[in-house]
């Protein structure tokens, strides 16, 4: 498979780049739920506090569709159990008081980084509670914490561990802030500047220079956290250069965080060896969590890193899960060099691991439901060992639930609440009419009609895949769930369900651009890829492409994307 970041994935999957764009609203999803308004939000409306963006917001670990799903699933298990873990966590209290300092030190003399990571988790947990429950006190608490740090912090320093701080806390900070970015009380510009001037330069310094060490000196986690921070900051700040840098490094980087180095050996039975497997299992599972977070953030912008190199990451996750469940796994001896760079390598040490490291075996870390949610939930792939270990830890918690030291805060957690998908099979979408909400876009043979909910469910279900027309971000195509290989396409401006003949013409006619709903910016309209002046609309219960000129047509051209 190509490692180009805009290449199509090898199998259908949901690409949300621009598809789950957030409306610039300062209220959570549940406020709309309470009012009876639809919950799918389309492309962002203009807002004074947020510049026009080509990225989906929120679009790091959680999209608006994800948050909608979390809200709708409360009251059912295991999501209610996951919600219980969140609300029971002491850091999710709305009364949390931040403790910002100008200089954070991790490693060496004068370490003081504890308040930083606990405050980040308090901000994230309160932001998540606000988004799901609508309780204003939690939204205000998250903003209070984040504003305090962006108004105080000046530098992150220490020994080599300062680069771990820049990576782990950079990507976590960005994720907490992403959830409240549209609140009027959040100092978005100041926070963005903090990420770009304090955290990102350290991320780039490490990925470029590796603290002056030989390239194999630092374990995969060091690269991965700085890759995750670069990606998260790039998306948060709408910086294509940072996003490109992170994704390119994932595919071709020289350090141990790139895919080929983090997963150096492929074994049989769908297993692949993780780079730190011979070291210990705590750091190995941490690596699965960091790569999972990286892939999820990329996926939510329409970039498929999960599927790279024939799902190489899944094979590593299966390997790590199987070993930590107490089973034997194959092991290829792993040799690496350590020490500082010099003109000759004779000064540096060489080391070889010959068996998996047993330290920390079976350690509980909240990483598995996220991996399971993608490969099994979205893609419908077999994940026997990941499924088993995830089930053994469900519902999982978050920072503060897995020990008081920094290792207990390496993951944001709460994967059961935020990522768990019941059963298997790819996530699907139904197109619900805005002005006739009892009707959905359905197919009957090749004909496409707007028909009521009494008709067969499967005829209205579509997999949303990256646009067939190619590598431009933000385009999507719709494949019928009950007719694989058949896609919605326009022909003579009428929408039809037609088998993909893999021609350029078919791809162009089957590709659409999700934009803000023409009648309600919280919903979605679909503009034709190859006729940019036309949108999909229903007319006489048929569905076609039209130039939209009237209020009636705008309503006809607006849909809710039901996940």
C-alpha positions as CSV (number, residue, x, y, z in Angstrom):
1,X,0.0,0.0,0.0
2,X,1.2,3.5,-0.8
3,X,2.4,5.5,2.2
4,X,1.1,8.7,0.6
5,X,-1.1,10.4,3.2
6,X,-3.9,11.1,0.8
7,X,-3.9,7.6,-0.8
8,X,-7.1,5.7,-0.6
9,X,-7.2,3.0,2.1
10,X,-7.1,-0.6,1.0
11,X,-10.6,-1.3,2.2
12,X,-13.6,1.0,2.7
13,X,-13.7,3.0,5.8
14,X,-15.2,6.3,7.1
15,X,-13.0,9.3,6.2
16,X,-14.2,12.3,8.2
17,X,-11.9,15.0,6.7
18,X,-14.4,17.9,6.4
19,X,-17.2,15.4,6.9
20,X,-17.7,16.1,10.6
21,X,-16.8,19.8,10.5
22,X,-18.1,21.5,13.6
23,X,-20.4,24.4,13.5
24,X,-18.9,27.2,15.6
25,X,-21.2,26.8,18.5
26,X,-20.6,27.5,22.2
27,X,-23.0,24.9,23.4
28,X,-22.6,21.1,23.7
29,X,-24.4,18.5,21.7
30,X,-26.8,17.7,24.6
31,X,-28.2,21.2,24.5
32,X,-29.5,20.4,21.0
33,X,-30.7,17.0,22.2
34,X,-32.7,18.7,24.9
35,X,-34.3,21.0,22.4
36,X,-35.1,18.2,20.0
37,X,-32.8,19.7,17.3
38,X,-30.7,17.3,15.2
39,X,-27.3,16.5,16.5
40,X,-25.2,16.1,13.4
41,X,-23.2,19.3,12.9
42,X,-21.8,20.2,9.4
43,X,-19.0,22.4,8.2
44,X,-18.2,25.3,10.5
45,X,-20.0,28.5,10.2
46,X,-18.0,31.7,10.4
47,X,-17.0,32.7,13.8
48,X,-15.0,35.7,15.0
49,X,-12.8,33.6,17.3
50,X,-11.9,30.9,14.9
51,X,-10.4,31.5,11.4
52,X,-11.8,29.5,8.5
53,X,-10.4,26.0,8.7
54,X,-9.8,23.2,6.2
55,X,-9.8,20.7,9.2
56,X,-12.7,19.1,11.0
57,X,-13.2,20.6,14.4
58,X,-13.5,19.0,16.9
59,X,-11.4,16.5,15.1
60,X,-8.6,15.1,17.3
61,X,-9.6,12.0,19.3
62,X,-13.3,12.9,19.2
63,X,-15.5,14.2,16.5
64,X,-19.0,15.7,16.9
65,X,-20.4,12.4,15.6
66,X,-18.4,10.5,18.3
67,X,-19.7,12.9,21.0
68,X,-23.3,12.4,19.7
69,X,-22.8,8.6,19.9
70,X,-21.5,8.8,23.5
71,X,-24.5,10.9,24.6
72,X,-27.1,8.6,22.9
73,X,-25.5,5.4,24.4
74,X,-25.7,6.6,28.0
75,X,-28.2,4.3,29.9
76,X,-26.8,1.3,28.1
77,X,-23.8,-0.8,29.0
78,X,-20.9,-0.7,28.7
79,X,-21.0,3.0,27.9
80,X,-22.8,3.8,31.2
81,X,-20.0,2.0,33.1
82,X,-17.5,4.1,31.2
83,X,-19.4,7.3,32.1
84,X,-19.4,6.1,35.7
85,X,-15.6,5.8,35.6
86,X,-15.4,9.4,34.3
87,X,-17.7,10.9,36.8
88,X,-16.1,9.1,39.7
89,X,-12.6,10.3,38.8
90,X,-11.5,13.1,41.1
91,X,-10.0,15.1,38.3
92,X,-13.4,15.4,36.6
93,X,-14.7,17.6,39.4
94,X,-15.9,21.0,38.3
95,X,-14.3,22.6,41.4
96,X,-10.7,21.6,40.3
97,X,-8.2,24.4,40.8
98,X,-5.3,24.7,38.4
99,X,-1.8,25.1,39.6
100,X,0.1,26.6,36.6
101,X,3.8,27.6,36.8
102,X,6.1,29.5,34.4
103,X,8.7,26.8,34.2
104,X,7.9,23.1,34.1
105,X,10.8,20.7,34.8
106,X,10.7,17.0,34.0
107,X,13.9,15.0,34.7
108,X,16.9,16.1,36.7
109,X,17.0,18.5,39.6
110,X,13.9,20.4,40.7
111,X,11.2,18.3,38.9
112,X,7.8,19.9,39.3
113,X,5.8,18.5,36.4
114,X,3.1,16.8,38.5
115,X,0.6,19.7,38.5
116,X,1.0,19.9,34.7
117,X,-0.2,16.4,33.9
118,X,-2.9,16.3,36.5
119,X,-4.3,19.7,35.4
120,X,-4.3,18.5,31.7
121,X,-6.3,15.5,32.7
122,X,-8.6,17.6,34.8
123,X,-9.2,19.9,31.8
124,X,-9.8,16.9,29.4
125,X,-12.2,15.1,31.8
126,X,-14.2,18.2,32.5
127,X,-14.4,19.1,28.8
128,X,-15.6,15.6,28.0
129,X,-18.2,15.7,30.8
130,X,-19.4,19.1,29.4
131,X,-19.6,17.8,25.9
132,X,-21.6,14.7,26.9
133,X,-23.8,16.0,29.7
134,X,-24.1,19.7,28.9
135,X,-23.3,20.7,32.4
136,X,-21.9,24.2,32.1
137,X,-19.8,24.0,35.3
138,X,-17.6,21.4,33.7
139,X,-17.1,23.4,30.5
140,X,-16.2,26.4,32.5
141,X,-13.8,24.3,34.6
142,X,-12.0,23.0,31.6
143,X,-11.6,26.5,30.2
144,X,-10.4,27.9,33.5
145,X,-7.6,25.3,33.7
146,X,-6.5,25.7,30.1
147,X,-6.6,29.5,30.3
148,X,-4.5,29.5,33.5
149,X,-1.8,27.5,31.8
150,X,-1.7,29.4,28.6
151,X,-1.4,32.6,30.6
152,X,1.4,31.4,32.8
153,X,3.6,28.8,31.1
154,X,6.9,30.0,29.5
155,X,9.1,27.0,29.2
156,X,9.4,23.2,29.6
157,X,12.8,22.0,30.5
158,X,14.8,19.3,32.4
159,X,17.1,16.5,31.2
160,X,16.2,14.3,28.2
161,X,12.8,13.6,29.8
162,X,11.8,17.1,28.8
163,X,11.1,15.7,25.3
164,X,8.7,13.2,26.8
165,X,6.9,16.1,28.5
166,X,6.8,18.1,25.3
167,X,5.3,15.1,23.4
168,X,2.9,13.5,25.9
169,X,1.6,16.8,27.3
170,X,1.6,18.6,24.0
171,X,-0.8,16.1,22.4
172,X,-2.9,15.8,25.5
173,X,-3.2,19.6,26.0
174,X,-4.3,19.9,22.4
175,X,-7.0,17.3,22.8
176,X,-8.4,19.0,25.9
177,X,-8.5,22.3,24.2
178,X,-10.0,20.9,21.0
179,X,-13.2,20.1,23.0
180,X,-13.7,23.7,24.2
181,X,-12.2,25.6,21.2
182,X,-15.5,27.2,20.3
183,X,-16.4,28.4,23.8
184,X,-16.3,32.3,24.0
185,X,-14.5,32.1,27.4
186,X,-11.6,30.1,26.0
187,X,-8.5,32.0,25.0
188,X,-8.0,30.1,21.8
189,X,-5.4,32.3,20.2
190,X,-3.2,32.4,23.3
191,X,-3.5,28.7,23.8
192,X,-2.6,28.0,20.2
193,X,0.5,30.3,20.6
194,X,1.6,28.3,23.7
195,X,1.4,25.0,21.7
196,X,3.3,26.5,18.7
197,X,6.0,28.3,20.6
198,X,6.7,26.0,23.6
199,X,5.6,22.5,22.7
200,X,6.0,22.1,19.0
201,X,9.6,23.4,18.7
202,X,10.6,20.7,21.2
203,X,8.7,18.1,19.3
204,X,10.5,19.1,16.1
205,X,13.9,19.3,17.8
206,X,13.5,15.7,19.1
207,X,12.3,14.2,15.8
208,X,15.1,16.0,13.9
209,X,18.1,15.6,16.3
210,X,17.0,12.9,18.9
211,X,18.8,14.8,21.6
212,X,22.2,14.2,19.9
213,X,21.9,10.4,20.1
214,X,22.3,7.7,17.6
215,X,19.0,7.1,15.8
216,X,18.2,3.8,17.6
217,X,19.0,5.1,21.1
218,X,15.5,6.2,22.1
219,X,12.6,3.8,22.3
220,X,9.5,4.0,20.1
221,X,7.5,6.0,22.7
222,X,9.8,9.0,22.5
223,X,9.2,9.4,18.8
224,X,5.5,8.5,19.1
225,X,4.6,11.1,21.7
226,X,6.4,13.8,19.8
227,X,4.7,12.7,16.5
228,X,1.3,12.7,18.3
229,X,2.0,16.2,19.6
230,X,3.0,17.5,16.2
231,X,-0.1,16.0,14.6
232,X,-2.4,17.2,17.3
233,X,-1.0,20.8,17.3
234,X,-1.1,20.9,13.5
235,X,-4.8,20.0,13.4
236,X,-5.6,22.3,16.4
237,X,-3.8,25.2,14.8
238,X,-4.8,24.4,11.2
239,X,-1.2,23.9,10.1
240,X,-0.9,21.7,7.1
241,X,2.9,21.7,7.4
242,X,2.8,20.2,10.8
243,X,0.2,17.6,9.9
244,X,2.3,16.6,6.8
245,X,5.4,16.4,8.9
246,X,3.8,14.1,11.4
247,X,2.2,11.8,8.9
248,X,5.3,11.6,6.7
249,X,7.3,10.7,9.7
250,X,4.8,7.9,10.6
251,X,5.5,6.4,7.2
252,X,9.2,7.1,6.5
253,X,10.8,8.6,9.6
254,X,14.2,7.4,10.6
255,X,13.5,6.9,14.3
256,X,11.8,4.1,16.2
257,X,8.4,5.7,16.1
258,X,7.8,5.3,12.4
259,X,5.7,2.3,11.5
260,X,8.4,0.1,10.1
261,X,10.7,0.7,13.1
262,X,8.0,0.5,15.8
263,X,6.8,-2.8,14.3
264,X,10.1,-4.3,13.0
265,X,9.2,-7.9,12.5
266,X,6.1,-9.6,11.0
267,X,5.2,-13.1,12.3
268,X,2.6,-15.6,11.3
269,X,-1.0,-15.8,12.5
270,X,-1.6,-12.0,12.2
271,X,1.1,-11.1,14.7
272,X,3.9,-8.5,14.5
273,X,6.5,-7.7,17.1
274,X,6.5,-4.3,18.8
275,X,9.9,-2.5,19.1
276,X,9.8,-2.4,22.9
277,X,8.5,-5.9,23.4
278,X,11.9,-7.1,24.7
279,X,12.1,-4.2,27.1
280,X,9.0,-4.4,29.3
281,X,5.2,-4.5,28.9
282,X,4.3,-1.2,30.5
283,X,6.2,0.8,27.9
284,X,5.1,-1.6,25.2
285,X,1.4,-1.1,26.0
286,X,2.1,2.7,26.2
287,X,3.4,2.5,22.7
288,X,0.1,0.8,21.5
289,X,-1.8,3.6,23.1
290,X,0.3,6.4,21.5
291,X,0.2,4.9,18.0
292,X,-3.5,4.3,18.5
293,X,-4.0,7.9,19.4
294,X,-1.9,9.1,16.5
295,X,-3.9,6.9,14.0
296,X,-7.3,8.0,15.5
297,X,-6.4,11.7,15.2
298,X,-5.3,11.2,11.6
299,X,-8.3,9.1,10.7
300,X,-10.6,11.9,12.0
301,X,-9.1,14.1,9.3
302,X,-9.5,11.6,6.5
303,X,-5.9,10.2,6.7
304,X,-5.7,6.4,7.1
305,X,-2.6,5.5,9.1
306,X,-4.4,2.5,10.8
307,X,-4.5,0.6,7.5
308,X,-0.9,1.3,6.4
309,X,1.2,-1.6,5.3
310,X,-1.7,-4.1,5.4
311,X,-2.8,-3.1,8.9
312,X,0.6,-3.5,10.4
313,X,-0.3,-1.7,13.5
314,X,-3.2,-4.1,14.2
315,X,-0.8,-7.1,13.9
316,X,1.4,-5.4,16.6
317,X,-1.6,-4.8,18.8
318,X,-2.7,-8.4,18.5
319,X,0.9,-9.5,19.4
320,X,1.1,-7.3,22.5
321,X,-2.4,-8.2,23.6
322,X,-1.8,-11.9,23.3
323,X,1.5,-11.8,25.3
324,X,-0.2,-9.7,28.0
325,X,-3.0,-12.2,28.3
326,X,-0.5,-14.8,29.4
327,X,0.2,-16.6,26.1
328,X,3.5,-17.3,24.3
329,X,4.4,-15.3,21.3
330,X,7.2,-15.7,18.7
331,X,10.2,-13.4,19.2
332,X,12.9,-12.3,16.8
333,X,16.1,-11.2,18.5
334,X,16.2,-7.4,18.5
335,X,19.6,-5.6,18.3
336,X,20.1,-1.8,18.7
337,X,22.8,0.7,19.3
338,X,22.8,3.3,22.1
339,X,24.8,6.4,23.0
340,X,25.5,9.8,21.5
341,X,26.3,10.4,17.9
342,X,30.0,10.8,16.9
343,X,32.1,10.5,13.8
344,X,32.6,6.8,14.6
345,X,30.2,4.3,16.2
346,X,32.9,2.5,18.3
347,X,32.0,4.5,21.4
348,X,28.4,3.5,21.4
349,X,26.9,0.4,23.0
350,X,25.3,-2.5,21.2
351,X,22.5,-4.5,22.9
352,X,20.4,-7.5,21.9
353,X,17.1,-8.7,23.4
354,X,16.3,-12.4,22.8
355,X,13.0,-12.9,24.6
356,X,9.9,-10.8,25.4
357,X,10.3,-8.6,28.5
358,X,8.2,-9.9,31.3
359,X,8.3,-6.7,33.4
360,X,4.8,-5.2,33.8
361,X,3.2,-8.2,32.0
362,X,-0.6,-7.9,32.2
363,X,-0.4,-4.2,33.2
364,X,-3.8,-2.4,32.9
365,X,-3.6,0.6,30.7
366,X,-6.7,2.2,29.0
367,X,-5.7,1.7,25.4
368,X,-7.5,-1.3,24.0
369,X,-11.1,-0.2,23.3
370,X,-9.7,2.5,21.1
371,X,-7.8,0.0,18.9
372,X,-10.8,-2.3,19.0
373,X,-13.2,0.5,18.0
374,X,-11.4,1.0,14.8
375,X,-10.3,-2.4,13.5
376,X,-13.4,-4.3,14.7
377,X,-16.0,-1.6,15.0
378,X,-15.3,0.4,11.8
379,X,-13.5,-2.1,9.7
380,X,-15.1,-5.4,10.8
381,X,-11.7,-7.1,11.0
382,X,-10.9,-10.0,13.2
383,X,-9.2,-8.9,16.5
384,X,-9.4,-11.9,18.8
385,X,-6.6,-10.9,21.2
386,X,-7.4,-7.2,21.3
387,X,-11.0,-8.0,21.9
388,X,-10.2,-10.3,24.8
389,X,-7.9,-8.0,26.6
390,X,-10.2,-5.0,26.0
391,X,-13.1,-7.0,27.5
392,X,-11.0,-7.9,30.5
393,X,-10.5,-4.2,31.4
394,X,-13.8,-2.8,30.4
395,X,-15.0,-0.3,31.4
396,X,-11.7,1.5,31.4
397,X,-10.9,4.7,33.3
398,X,-8.4,7.5,32.7
399,X,-5.7,9.6,34.3
400,X,-5.5,9.0,38.0
401,X,-7.2,5.5,37.8
402,X,-3.9,3.7,37.1
403,X,-1.5,5.0,39.6
404,X,-0.4,8.4,41.1
405,X,2.8,8.8,39.1
406,X,3.2,10.1,35.6
407,X,2.8,6.6,34.0
408,X,-0.8,6.5,35.2
409,X,-1.4,9.6,33.1
410,X,0.3,8.6,29.8
411,X,-3.1,8.0,28.2
412,X,-6.2,10.2,28.3
413,X,-8.2,6.9,28.6
414,X,-12.0,6.3,28.9
415,X,-11.9,4.3,25.7
416,X,-15.0,2.3,26.6
417,X,-17.1,5.5,26.8
418,X,-15.5,7.2,23.8
419,X,-14.6,4.4,21.4
420,X,-16.4,1.2,22.1
421,X,-18.6,-0.1,19.3
422,X,-20.9,-3.1,20.0
423,X,-20.3,-6.1,17.8
424,X,-18.4,-5.8,14.6
425,X,-19.0,-4.3,11.2
426,X,-18.0,-1.0,9.8
427,X,-19.8,2.1,11.0
428,X,-22.5,3.2,8.6
429,X,-24.4,6.4,7.9
430,X,-28.0,7.0,6.9
431,X,-29.1,10.2,5.1
432,X,-32.1,11.6,6.9
433,X,-34.1,14.5,5.3
434,X,-34.1,17.8,7.1
435,X,-37.6,18.9,6.1
436,X,-39.1,15.4,6.0
437,X,-37.4,13.7,9.0
438,X,-39.5,10.6,8.7
439,X,-37.8,9.8,5.4
440,X,-34.3,8.6,4.4
441,X,-32.4,8.3,1.2
442,X,-32.9,4.7,0.1
443,X,-32.3,2.5,-2.9
444,X,-34.7,0.2,-4.7
445,X,-32.6,-1.5,-7.3
446,X,-30.7,1.3,-9.0
447,X,-33.4,3.9,-8.2
448,X,-32.8,6.3,-5.3
449,X,-35.8,7.7,-3.5
450,X,-36.7,9.5,-0.3
451,X,-38.7,6.9,1.6
452,X,-40.1,6.4,5.1
453,X,-38.6,4.4,8.0
454,X,-41.1,1.6,7.4
455,X,-39.0,0.5,4.4
456,X,-36.2,-2.1,4.9
457,X,-33.4,-0.6,7.1
458,X,-30.5,-1.9,5.0
459,X,-31.6,-0.1,1.9
460,X,-30.8,3.2,3.6
461,X,-27.4,2.3,5.0
462,X,-24.2,3.4,3.4
463,X,-20.5,3.1,4.2
464,X,-18.8,6.5,4.0
465,X,-15.4,6.1,2.3
466,X,-12.8,8.6,1.0
467,X,-14.0,10.2,-2.2
468,X,-13.3,7.9,-5.2
469,X,-12.3,10.9,-7.3
470,X,-8.9,10.9,-5.7
471,X,-6.6,12.6,-3.2
472,X,-8.3,15.9,-2.5
473,X,-9.2,16.1,1.2
474,X,-12.7,16.4,2.4
475,X,-14.4,14.4,-0.4
476,X,-16.5,11.3,0.4
477,X,-18.4,8.6,-1.5
478,X,-21.3,6.4,-0.4
479,X,-21.2,2.6,-0.8
480,X,-24.4,0.6,-0.2
481,X,-24.1,-1.7,2.8
482,X,-26.3,-4.4,1.3
483,X,-24.7,-4.1,-2.2
484,X,-20.9,-3.9,-1.8
485,X,-19.2,-2.3,-4.8
486,X,-22.3,-0.2,-5.6
487,X,-22.1,3.5,-5.0
488,X,-24.4,6.6,-5.1
489,X,-23.6,8.5,-8.3
490,X,-25.3,11.1,-10.4
491,X,-26.2,10.4,-14.0
492,X,-27.9,13.1,-16.0
493,X,-28.1,14.9,-12.6
494,X,-30.3,12.1,-11.2
495,X,-28.9,10.1,-8.3
496,X,-28.6,6.4,-8.9
497,X,-27.0,3.3,-7.3
498,X,-24.4,1.9,-9.7
499,X,-21.6,-0.6,-9.6
500,X,-18.2,0.9,-9.5
501,X,-16.5,0.4,-12.9
502,X,-13.3,2.0,-11.6
503,X,-13.3,4.6,-14.4
504,X,-12.4,8.3,-13.8
505,X,-15.8,9.3,-14.9
506,X,-17.5,7.1,-12.4
507,X,-15.3,8.3,-9.6
508,X,-16.0,11.9,-10.4
509,X,-19.8,11.3,-10.5
510,X,-19.7,9.3,-7.2
511,X,-17.8,11.9,-5.2
512,X,-19.3,14.6,-3.0
513,X,-18.2,17.4,-0.7
514,X,-19.9,17.6,2.7
515,X,-20.6,21.3,3.6
516,X,-22.6,23.1,6.2
517,X,-26.3,22.4,5.8
518,X,-27.9,25.0,3.5
519,X,-31.0,25.2,5.7
520,X,-29.3,24.5,9.0
521,X,-25.5,24.9,9.5
522,X,-25.6,22.2,12.2
523,X,-26.5,19.6,9.5
524,X,-24.9,18.7,6.2
525,X,-25.4,19.4,2.5
526,X,-23.6,17.5,-0.2
527,X,-22.0,19.4,-3.1
528,X,-21.0,17.6,-6.3
529,X,-17.3,17.1,-6.7
530,X,-17.5,17.8,-10.5
531,X,-20.4,20.3,-10.5
532,X,-19.5,22.7,-7.7
533,X,-22.6,24.8,-8.4
534,X,-24.9,21.9,-7.7
535,X,-26.0,20.1,-4.5
536,X,-27.9,16.9,-3.8
537,X,-31.6,17.6,-3.0
538,X,-34.8,15.6,-3.0
539,X,-37.5,16.7,-5.4
540,X,-40.8,14.8,-5.8
541,X,-39.2,12.2,-3.5
542,X,-36.5,11.5,-6.1
543,X,-32.9,12.7,-5.4
544,X,-31.0,14.7,-7.9
545,X,-28.3,17.4,-8.4
546,X,-29.7,21.0,-8.6
547,X,-28.5,24.6,-8.5
548,X,-30.0,25.7,-5.2
549,X,-31.8,29.1,-5.5
550,X,-34.8,29.0,-3.1
551,X,-35.5,28.5,0.6
552,X,-37.5,25.3,-0.3
553,X,-34.5,24.0,-2.3
554,X,-32.1,24.7,0.6
555,X,-34.3,22.7,2.9
556,X,-34.6,19.9,0.3
557,X,-30.7,19.9,0.1
558,X,-30.1,19.5,3.8
559,X,-29.6,16.2,5.5
560,X,-28.7,14.7,8.9
561,X,-25.9,12.1,8.8
562,X,-27.1,9.5,11.2
563,X,-24.1,7.5,12.4
